[in-house]
Amino acid sequence: MQPTGQAAAAKDKATLHAMHNIVSFHRDHMRFNAALLLEVAADLSREANKLKVFGDYWQRAAEGDAAGFDRADPRFGAAGCGDLSPLSAVAGAGILFMEGQGEPDEIRMLKEKLKSRGEGFRNKGQWLVEMMGKSWQRDRGLLDPATVEAAWPRLRVVSVTWHGAKQRWMAGKLLLVALEYLEMIEFTPAAIRQNRAAAGKLLLAAGWAMDAAAALFCKNATTLLDDDPEMAEYLAFIENQHGY
């Protein structure tokens, strides 16, 4: 049995209410995500620059080597490694290699950050790809004479978000690649000194992978910001044309 005209109208109104709800809440969440992605990108850029400073330094001939004391003497275990930590960069980067210590805490914390963010953005990106596939099918219902004016703004938002989801997935993968580069280095003074230049190249590669991820986050944030007027247009159509 086909629904009566009154029942069909009530069903259509309920559908519009649901779609208005989805876009309203996700528009504001999109605004949050745009700011978040820019903050993450800036943080990654700063971290990448630290690695590149050290990577460049390690590829040059040893400088600032503390030859005036015995490195093996436990009394000097807190001495800075002048050939591994450029003194001019310590204050800004916070990374200090010491003779009697192993991996600096700043490197350990960076690896934890890369793992957490890499897995998080990779997994969330994949989830969002799947969600946008479902949204595309649902919102194609707007291709109706009564709602066709709202179809393009909404479908454009879905397509842009779909593309952004893939960017986040790729950015997450790049952060995990950067982590792989760092895990190839044994961050003890003795081990790095065995092939300082090779370790420097790995630091540079990790920094470049982080730069690429940061660039993707910036591009994604830009498209999210560009979507705001489209979502406003879509919401206004529902509110004005259908008495929501």
C-alpha positions in Angstrom: 0.0 0.0 0.0 1.3 3.4 -0.9 1.5 6.0 1.9 -1.2 8.7 1.8 -0.2 12.3 0.8 -0.2 13.3 4.5 1.9 10.3 5.5 4.4 10.9 2.7 4.7 14.6 3.6 5.4 13.6 7.2 8.0 11.1 6.1 9.7 13.7 3.9 9.8 16.2 6.7 11.3 13.6 9.0 14.0 12.9 6.4 14.8 16.6 6.0 15.0 17.0 9.8 17.5 14.1 10.0 19.6 15.6 7.2 19.5 19.1 8.7 20.6 17.5 12.0 23.5 15.7 10.3 24.8 18.7 8.5 24.4 21.1 11.4 26.4 19.0 13.8 29.0 17.9 11.3 29.5 21.5 10.1 30.6 22.6 13.6 32.7 19.5 14.0 34.3 20.3 10.6 35.2 23.7 11.9 36.9 22.1 14.9 38.8 19.7 12.7 40.0 22.4 10.3 41.7 24.2 13.3 43.0 20.9 14.7 44.6 19.9 11.4 46.4 23.2 11.1 47.7 22.9 14.7 48.9 19.3 14.0 50.5 20.5 10.8 52.4 23.3 12.6 53.5 20.9 15.3 54.8 18.4 12.8 56.6 21.1 10.9 58.5 22.2 14.0 59.4 18.6 14.9 60.5 17.9 11.4 62.7 21.0 11.4 64.5 19.7 14.6 65.3 16.4 12.8 66.6 18.2 9.7 68.9 20.4 11.8 70.4 17.3 13.4 70.4 15.4 10.1 72.4 18.1 8.4 74.8 18.4 11.3 75.5 14.7 11.4 76.4 14.6 7.8 79.1 17.2 8.2 82.6 16.4 9.6 82.6 16.0 13.4 82.4 19.4 15.1 82.6 20.4 18.7 84.0 17.0 19.8 84.9 17.1 23.5 88.4 15.7 23.1 89.5 17.3 26.3 88.1 14.6 28.6 87.6 10.8 28.7 84.1 10.0 27.4 84.2 6.6 29.2 84.8 8.2 32.6 81.5 7.8 34.5 82.0 11.1 36.2 81.4 12.8 32.9 78.3 10.9 31.9 76.2 14.1 31.8 78.6 15.8 29.4 76.9 16.9 26.2 78.0 15.2 22.9 79.3 18.2 21.0 79.7 16.1 17.8 76.1 15.0 18.0 74.2 17.9 19.5 74.9 21.3 17.9 75.1 23.7 20.9 73.2 26.4 19.0 70.2 24.1 18.4 69.8 22.6 21.9 67.9 25.5 23.4 65.4 25.5 20.5 65.1 21.8 19.8 65.6 20.5 23.4 67.4 17.4 22.1 70.6 16.7 24.0 72.8 13.7 23.5 74.9 12.9 26.6 78.0 10.7 26.9 76.7 8.4 29.6 73.1 8.2 28.4 71.1 6.6 25.7 68.2 7.8 23.6 67.1 11.4 24.5 63.6 11.7 26.0 62.7 14.1 23.2 63.3 11.4 20.5 61.4 8.8 22.5 58.4 11.1 22.9 58.5 12.1 19.2 58.4 8.4 18.2 55.4 7.9 20.6 53.7 10.9 19.0 54.3 9.6 15.4 52.9 6.2 16.4 49.8 7.6 18.0 49.0 10.2 15.4 50.0 7.9 12.5 47.7 5.1 13.6 45.0 7.5 14.6 44.8 9.4 11.3 45.2 6.3 9.2 42.4 4.5 11.0 40.1 7.6 11.2 40.8 8.4 7.5 39.7 4.9 6.5 36.6 5.1 8.7 35.7 8.5 7.1 36.2 7.1 3.6 33.6 4.4 4.4 31.2 7.0 6.0 31.4 9.3 3.0 30.5 6.3 0.7 27.3 5.9 2.7 26.6 9.6 2.7 27.0 9.8 -1.1 24.3 7.1 -1.5 22.0 8.8 1.0 22.4 12.4 -0.2 21.9 11.5 -3.9 18.3 11.4 -2.8 18.4 15.2 -3.1 18.4 14.8 -6.9 14.7 15.4 -6.9 12.8 18.5 -8.3 11.8 19.6 -4.8 15.4 19.5 -3.4 17.7 19.7 -6.4 18.9 23.2 -5.4 20.4 21.7 -2.3 21.9 18.8 -4.1 25.1 20.4 -5.5 26.2 22.1 -2.3 25.7 18.9 -0.3 27.3 16.5 -2.8 30.2 18.9 -3.2 30.8 18.8 0.6 30.6 15.0 0.6 33.0 14.7 -2.3 35.5 17.1 -0.7 35.3 15.4 2.6 35.7 12.0 0.9 38.9 13.3 -0.7 40.1 14.8 2.6 39.5 11.5 4.3 42.0 9.9 1.9 44.4 12.7 2.6 44.2 12.0 6.3 44.7 8.3 5.7 47.8 9.0 3.6 49.1 11.5 6.1 48.8 8.9 8.8 50.7 6.4 6.7 53.5 9.0 6.1 53.8 9.5 9.9 54.3 5.8 10.4 56.9 5.8 7.6 58.8 8.6 9.5 58.6 6.4 12.6 60.1 3.5 10.7 63.1 5.7 9.7 63.7 6.7 13.3 63.4 3.2 14.5 66.3 2.3 12.2 68.6 4.4 14.3 70.1 3.3 17.5 70.1 6.5 19.4 73.2 6.0 21.6 76.3 8.2 21.1 78.5 5.2 20.4 76.2 3.7 17.8 75.6 7.0 16.0 79.3 7.7 15.9 79.9 4.4 14.0 78.1 6.0 11.0 77.0 9.4 11.8 76.3 10.5 8.2 74.0 7.5 7.5 72.1 8.2 10.7 71.8 11.9 9.5 70.3 10.8 6.2 67.7 8.8 8.1 66.8 11.8 10.2 66.4 13.9 7.1 64.1 11.2 5.5 62.0 11.1 8.6 61.7 14.9 8.6 60.7 15.0 4.9 58.0 12.3 5.5 56.6 14.5 8.3 56.7 17.5 6.1 54.6 15.7 3.5 52.1 14.7 6.1 51.9 18.3 7.4 51.3 19.5 3.8 48.4 17.0 3.4 46.8 18.2 6.7 47.0 21.8 5.5 45.4 21.0 2.2 42.6 19.1 4.0 42.1 22.0 6.5 41.8 24.4 3.5 39.1 22.4 1.8 37.2 22.0 5.1 37.2 25.8 5.5 36.0 26.2 1.9 33.1 23.9 2.6 31.6 26.1 5.3 29.6 28.4 2.8 28.3 25.3 1.0 27.0 23.8 4.2 25.4 27.2 5.1 23.7 27.3 1.7 22.4 23.7 2.2 21.0 24.5 5.6 19.4 27.7 4.5 17.6 25.9 1.7 16.0 23.4 4.1 15.1 26.1 6.6 13.7 28.6 4.1 12.1 26.4 1.5 10.7 23.7 3.7 9.7 25.6 6.8 12.1 23.7 9.0 
